[in-house]
Amino acid sequence: MIGASLLGFIAVCAAATFATRVLPFVALARQADHPLILHLGRYLPPAVMMILVLYALRDFRPLSDGRLNVAADGWPMMLASLAVVVLHLWRRNALLSIIGGTGAYMAMVQLGWAA
Amino acid sequence: MHMRHDWQQAGVTTLPVMFGYLPLGAAFGILAAEIGIPAWGALLMSLIIYAGAGQFLAIALLAGGAGLTEVAVATLMLNSRHLFYGLSLLRRFQGAGWRKPYLIFALTDETYSLLTAHGGDGGLDHAQAFRISLLNHLWWVLGSMAGVLASTTLTFDSRGIEFALTALFIVLTLEQARRLRQWLPFAIALATGVTAMLLLPERHLLLGAIGAASLVLLANYRRRLSGGLA
């Protein structure tokens, strides 16, 4: 994808992202204290995070040739995820958990776990 | 001289975000280069989209040849959580003047957590919130730039680096669980997520799962209203 079509694509992404950020400020300012809004504001974000984890952990292959998560059987992905959880419960340092898990995943994938 | 002190303080405040955004931005830059997005495109994305997960999703959609409508809907759904960030900052951003549009534009998960972590009403003034937002944006753009450069000049084996995003989601989920200490949203997410995986084609998976979770939460709210139980 080149030139104008890429620009159009980026513009749509930017507009959609900004829309989600600006919408409450322009539309819902007076409903901020409505109990339904508070209910959703409290419970939707954690639910979305959990769904994102599930989404990332499924056999994820959006690329036509080659996959985004490189390993074939998914085991490196699961082991690295476990490493992230253990590291985070242990040290509670977001950066350490992310780098540790990603390093472990890259090592497993690059050292040829994926057959 | 006050100004300089304020920037220094903002710099210290954003340090943890810098450590997260530089490698994650670099991962984005490398991935973008790998699927053939030109350097200006990757930088423009970090400059004007400025959303971690959103930009990774954009790359996946771009690589998959998704249409613009689909891209818009998927981005809206993925970033719908930002709606609720805004709601809790309605009062905080009041009177921010010319800085307000930028503060809203730059409201990422990490910036939100910094802005809300710092004290109650008298905690952060608008100028300082603006400095923190701007610095976080800068770390993200610099990281992306480093990633683009690394992928064109170095022969760095980056296979597997995209796992950083999975790791980020896991960490954010653990933090949410720690903060909330309730199983309800996680149970709902597991149920709708797994159901969506079983029933929906891949490109509608995220949309379906998050939409269904919102509906379940809505039903749960109405039930609480009528039943009067927590």
Chai-1 contact restraints between the chains, C-beta under 6 A:
chainA,res_idxA,chainB,res_idxB,connection_type,confidence,min_distance_angstrom,max_distance_angstrom,comment,restraint_id
A,L6,B,G41,contact,1.0,0.0,6.0,A-B,restraint_1
A,I10,B,L44,contact,1.0,0.0,6.0,A-B,restraint_2
A,I10,B,M45,contact,1.0,0.0,6.0,A-B,restraint_3
A,V12,B,L68,contact,1.0,0.0,6.0,A-B,restraint_4
A,V12,B,V71,contact,1.0,0.0,6.0,A-B,restraint_5
A,V12,B,A72,contact,1.0,0.0,6.0,A-B,restraint_6
A,C13,B,I49,contact,1.0,0.0,6.0,A-B,restraint_7
A,C13,B,A58,contact,1.0,0.0,6.0,A-B,restraint_8
A,C13,B,T75,contact,1.0,0.0,6.0,A-B,restraint_9
A,A14,B,I48,contact,1.0,0.0,6.0,A-B,restraint_10
A,A14,B,I49,contact,1.0,0.0,6.0,A-B,restraint_11
A,A16,B,A72,contact,1.0,0.0,6.0,A-B,restraint_12
A,A16,B,T75,contact,1.0,0.0,6.0,A-B,restraint_13
A,A16,B,L76,contact,1.0,0.0,6.0,A-B,restraint_14
A,T17,B,I49,contact,1.0,0.0,6.0,A-B,restraint_15
A,T17,B,A51,contact,1.0,0.0,6.0,A-B,restraint_16
A,T17,B,G54,contact,1.0,0.0,6.0,A-B,restraint_17
A,T17,B,T75,contact,1.0,0.0,6.0,A-B,restraint_18
A,T17,B,N79,contact,1.0,0.0,6.0,A-B,restraint_19
A,F18,B,F105,contact,1.0,0.0,6.0,A-B,restraint_20
A,T20,B,N79,contact,1.0,0.0,6.0,A-B,restraint_21
A,T20,B,S80,contact,1.0,0.0,6.0,A-B,restraint_22
A,T20,B,H82,contact,1.0,0.0,6.0,A-B,restraint_23
A,T20,B,L83,contact,1.0,0.0,6.0,A-B,restraint_24
A,R21,B,H82,contact,1.0,0.0,6.0,A-B,restraint_25
A,R21,B,I104,contact,1.0,0.0,6.0,A-B,restraint_26
A,R21,B,L107,contact,1.0,0.0,6.0,A-B,restraint_27
A,V22,B,I104,contact,1.0,0.0,6.0,A-B,restraint_28
A,L23,B,L83,contact,1.0,0.0,6.0,A-B,restraint_29
A,P24,B,L83,contact,1.0,0.0,6.0,A-B,restraint_30
A,P24,B,G86,contact,1.0,0.0,6.0,A-B,restraint_31
A,P24,B,L87,contact,1.0,0.0,6.0,A-B,restraint_32
A,F25,B,G86,contact,1.0,0.0,6.0,A-B,restraint_33
A,F25,B,I104,contact,1.0,0.0,6.0,A-B,restraint_34
A,A29,B,L90,contact,1.0,0.0,6.0,A-B,restraint_35
A,A32,B,L87,contact,1.0,0.0,6.0,A-B,restraint_36
A,A32,B,L90,contact,1.0,0.0,6.0,A-B,restraint_37
A,L36,B,Y221,contact,1.0,0.0,6.0,A-B,restraint_38
A,I37,B,L87,contact,1.0,0.0,6.0,A-B,restraint_39
A,H39,B,Y221,contact,1.0,0.0,6.0,A-B,restraint_40
A,L40,B,L217,contact,1.0,0.0,6.0,A-B,restraint_41
A,G41,B,F84,contact,1.0,0.0,6.0,A-B,restraint_42
A,G41,B,L87,contact,1.0,0.0,6.0,A-B,restraint_43
A,Y43,B,P185,contact,1.0,0.0,6.0,A-B,restraint_44
A,Y43,B,L217,contact,1.0,0.0,6.0,A-B,restraint_45
A,P45,B,R81,contact,1.0,0.0,6.0,A-B,restraint_46
A,P45,B,F84,contact,1.0,0.0,6.0,A-B,restraint_47
A,P46,B,Q176,contact,1.0,0.0,6.0,A-B,restraint_48
A,P46,B,L180,contact,1.0,0.0,6.0,A-B,restraint_49
A,P46,B,P185,contact,1.0,0.0,6.0,A-B,restraint_50
A,A47,B,P185,contact,1.0,0.0,6.0,A-B,restraint_51
A,A47,B,I188,contact,1.0,0.0,6.0,A-B,restraint_52
A,A47,B,A189,contact,1.0,0.0,6.0,A-B,restraint_53
A,A47,B,A213,contact,1.0,0.0,6.0,A-B,restraint_54
A,V48,B,R81,contact,1.0,0.0,6.0,A-B,restraint_55
A,V48,B,I210,contact,1.0,0.0,6.0,A-B,restraint_56
A,M49,B,L172,contact,1.0,0.0,6.0,A-B,restraint_57
A,M49,B,T173,contact,1.0,0.0,6.0,A-B,restraint_58
A,M49,B,Q176,contact,1.0,0.0,6.0,A-B,restraint_59
A,M50,B,T173,contact,1.0,0.0,6.0,A-B,restraint_60
A,M50,B,F186,contact,1.0,0.0,6.0,A-B,restraint_61
A,M50,B,A189,contact,1.0,0.0,6.0,A-B,restraint_62
A,I51,B,A189,contact,1.0,0.0,6.0,A-B,restraint_63
A,I51,B,G193,contact,1.0,0.0,6.0,A-B,restraint_64
A,I51,B,A209,contact,1.0,0.0,6.0,A-B,restraint_65
A,I51,B,I210,contact,1.0,0.0,6.0,A-B,restraint_66
A,L52,B,F169,contact,1.0,0.0,6.0,A-B,restraint_67
A,V53,B,F169,contact,1.0,0.0,6.0,A-B,restraint_68
A,V53,B,I170,contact,1.0,0.0,6.0,A-B,restraint_69
A,V53,B,T173,contact,1.0,0.0,6.0,A-B,restraint_70
A,L54,B,G193,contact,1.0,0.0,6.0,A-B,restraint_71
A,Y55,B,L206,contact,1.0,0.0,6.0,A-B,restraint_72
A,A56,B,T166,contact,1.0,0.0,6.0,A-B,restraint_73
A,A56,B,F169,contact,1.0,0.0,6.0,A-B,restraint_74
A,R58,B,M197,contact,1.0,0.0,6.0,A-B,restraint_75
A,P62,B,A60,contact,1.0,0.0,6.0,A-B,restraint_76
A,P62,B,A63,contact,1.0,0.0,6.0,A-B,restraint_77
A,P62,B,G64,contact,1.0,0.0,6.0,A-B,restraint_78
A,L63,B,A63,contact,1.0,0.0,6.0,A-B,restraint_79
A,L68,B,E162,contact,1.0,0.0,6.0,A-B,restraint_80
A,V70,B,R159,contact,1.0,0.0,6.0,A-B,restraint_81
A,V70,B,G160,contact,1.0,0.0,6.0,A-B,restraint_82
A,A80,B,F163,contact,1.0,0.0,6.0,A-B,restraint_83
A,S81,B,I170,contact,1.0,0.0,6.0,A-B,restraint_84
A,V84,B,A167,contact,1.0,0.0,6.0,A-B,restraint_85
A,V84,B,I170,contact,1.0,0.0,6.0,A-B,restraint_86
A,H88,B,V171,contact,1.0,0.0,6.0,A-B,restraint_87
A,H88,B,L174,contact,1.0,0.0,6.0,A-B,restraint_88
A,A94,B,V171,contact,1.0,0.0,6.0,A-B,restraint_89
A,L95,B,F19,contact,1.0,0.0,6.0,A-B,restraint_90
A,L95,B,G20,contact,1.0,0.0,6.0,A-B,restraint_91
A,S97,B,V171,contact,1.0,0.0,6.0,A-B,restraint_92
A,I98,B,A164,contact,1.0,0.0,6.0,A-B,restraint_93
A,I98,B,A167,contact,1.0,0.0,6.0,A-B,restraint_94
A,I98,B,L168,contact,1.0,0.0,6.0,A-B,restraint_95
A,G101,B,A167,contact,1.0,0.0,6.0,A-B,restraint_96
A,T102,B,F163,contact,1.0,0.0,6.0,A-B,restraint_97
A,T102,B,A164,contact,1.0,0.0,6.0,A-B,restraint_98
A,T102,B,A167,contact,1.0,0.0,6.0,A-B,restraint_99
A,Y105,B,G160,contact,1.0,0.0,6.0,A-B,restraint_100
A,Y105,B,F163,contact,1.0,0.0,6.0,A-B,restraint_101
A,M106,B,G160,contact,1.0,0.0,6.0,A-B,restraint_102
A,V109,B,R159,contact,1.0,0.0,6.0,A-B,restraint_103
A,V109,B,G160,contact,1.0,0.0,6.0,A-B,restraint_104
A,Q110,B,D157,contact,1.0,0.0,6.0,A-B,restraint_105
A,Q110,B,R159,contact,1.0,0.0,6.0,A-B,restraint_106
